[in-house]
Structure formats: structure tokens, C-alpha cells
Amino acid sequence: MNSNHSVKDGTLLLSSSNIGSIRRCGCCDSYHLSLGNITLRLHHSDILTLTEMLVEALELNAMCELKEKEYRRGSA
């Protein structure tokens, strides 16, 4: 992921990667999350909720992978 702080069309590019970008709109004080050909307009609280959801999903996935590895070791 790369942070690229540039202004384009009244928006501030906060972060971008090969899958999308996050911009802050200067006129409406919202965030534009673009993933592929989908763009969502989110408020600050929505961004925080989305971040919390992603972290929780990554944690649960990591726990599932650890349990799977332990199961494989136990059955070998």
C-alpha cells in the first residue's frame, strides 16, 4: 500500500494500492473508498467501523489457520 498525498479535483488522496484508493472530499468532508469500479462515500465513523470489521476478520482467520495447523499436527 502506498500513501500518496496529492490533491485532485478537490479531493485529497490519502492512500492507494493496486486494488483501490481512499480520498477525502474537500466539499462534503466525506471519504471516497474506491475498489475496482465501485466507489463508496463514507463518513469518518463508517471508516472506523470498516477498519474494525477488517481487523476482526483477519484475527478470526488467523485463529482458524492456527487451529487447522494444530489439528494437522495432531493427526500426523
N, C-alpha and C positions, 0 to 999 in steps of 0.2 A: 504494500500500500504506500502511496506516496502523497505527501502533503504539498499542495501547490497553491499558495495564497495569491491568486490573481483575481482581478475584477473584470467581469464580462457581462454586459447587458444589465447592469445594476445589481448583479449577484456576486457574492464572494465565494470562490471555490475553496472549500475547506479541506477536502480530501478527495483523491481519485485513485482508482485502481483499474485493472483490466476488466472488471465486472461492472463498474459504475462510478458514481461520484456523489458527493454531498455538497450542496451550495446553500448559502444563506442569502435570502432575498432581501434587498435593501428597502423595497417599498412596503412589504407586508410583514416583515420581521418573522417570516417562517423559514423552514428548511425544505429544500427540494432534494429528495433522495431518488436518484436515477439508477435503475438496474436494468441493463439492456434497453428495451424500448418502453419501459414502464417508468413513470415519474410520479412520486407521491409527494404531496405537500404536507408537511408535518410541523407541529409546534414543538417547542423545547421539551415539554413533558412527554410528548409522543416519542421523541428521540431517546429520552431516558428510559421509557418503558420498553422500547425496542431493544436497547442495549442490554437491559436486564433479562429480557427473554432470550437473547442470543447467548449471553453468558451462562444462563441456566441450562440451555440446550447443550452447550459444549461441555459443561460439568457432568450432566447426566450421560452424555455419550462417552465421556472418558471413564466414568464409573462402570458403564456397561462393558466397555472394552476390557477393563481390568478384570471384571468378574469372568468374562469369557476366557481370558488368558489363564486365570486361576483354574477354571473348570477344565481347560485343555491339559494343564499341567497335572491336575489331579487324576485325570482319566488315562494318562500316558503310562 
